[in-house]
Amino acid sequence: MKPADRRRRVADEIKRLAAEILLREIHDYDMRMVTVLRCEVTGDMSEATIRYSVLGDEAKREECARHLTRVTGFIQRRIADQIKLYRTPRIKFVFDRSIDDGINLQRLFDQIDREREEND
């Protein structure tokens, strides 16, 4: 098995487990607004970056980021309990703006289309 294949499988499993833990085990904050988009694991598998998105405004995103920072250790321990690795990668959550960027691009395209229709 190639190291890249193993990293991908580990990243996919960490993503799945993190999403499940956020949804089912974090009860002191509404995690239904959080979408786990992807996970990237470093080559030596010492770190895992979990990219997520949040429904809501900037204040809601900042609140969610603070809460994720507080529960990261819990999530990492739960992942370590469920995944069989010599050493569980250190988990880090990073907000992913790609969905927002896509929405903004679509708005710009829609605006351009409206302006073209007005000028024709």
N, C-alpha and C positions, 0 to 999 in steps of 0.2 A: 504494500500500500504506500502511495506517495505521501510525503509529509504534508503537501498542500491539501490533499483529500482528507487527511485526518484533521487538519486545522479547520477545514470547512465543516466537517461533521461535528466537531466539538463546538464550533461557533453556532451552528444551527441548533444544537441541543441546548446550549446556554441561552440562546434567544427564546426558545420554546419554554424552557423552565422559568426564565425571568418573567415572561409575559404571564405565565400561569400563576406564579407566586404573587405578582402585583395584583392580579385580578382576584385571587382566592384567599390570600393570606394577609394582605395589608388592609386592616379595617379602620385605622384611625385617619384615613384620608381617602377621598374618592379617586381611586385609580382607574375607574372606567373611562376617564378622559385621556388616559395615556395609551399610546399605541407604540409597541416595540417594533421598530422598522427593520433593524438588522443588527448583527453582532459581528465584530471583527476581532480576531485573535492574533496576537503577535506571533512571529515565527518560532520563538522559543516557548510559546504558550504560557507566558508568565502574566500577561495582561489581556483582558477582554473589554473592548469598548462596545457598549450597548447604545445604539442610536435610537432615539425615541422622538415622538411628536406628541403635542398636547392640544386638545381642543380648547379654545378660549383665547382671551387677550393676553397681553404681555405680563400683566400682574399675575394672572393664573399660571402662566408658564414659569415665572420666577418662584411662585409659591410651590409649584410642583417640583422644581429643581431643588429647592431647599429640602423638601420632604424626601426626595430620592436620595439626597446626600445623607440624610439621617438614617435611612433604612438600608443603605448599601451593604453594610456589614451583615445584617440579618439575611438579606437576599443571597449574599455570597455563601454564608453558612448553609442555607437551605439548598443551594445548588451543589455545594460540596457533599451534602448528605445524599444527593440523588444521582450524582454523576461519578463514575468510577475512573478517577485520574490519580496519578501519583501526587500531583500538586494542582489544586484548583487555581485557575487564573484569577488575578486580582481584577475585580469588576469596577468599571467606571461608566457612569451614565453621561451621555452627551446629547444635548438637544439638537435635532436635525431639522434644518430650515428648508429642506428640499420641497416639502409639500407646500409651504408658504410661498416659496419661489415659483413653483409651478402655477399656483393660483394667481400670483401677481403677473406672471407672463401671460396667462390666459386673459386676464383683465386688460392688459395692454393690447393684445391681439383683438379683443372685442372692441376696444376703443378705436383702434385703427380701422377696423371694418366699418364701424358706425360713421367715422369721419369720411371714409371713401364713399359710402352710400349717400351722405349729405352733399358731397362735392359732385356726384354724378348727376 
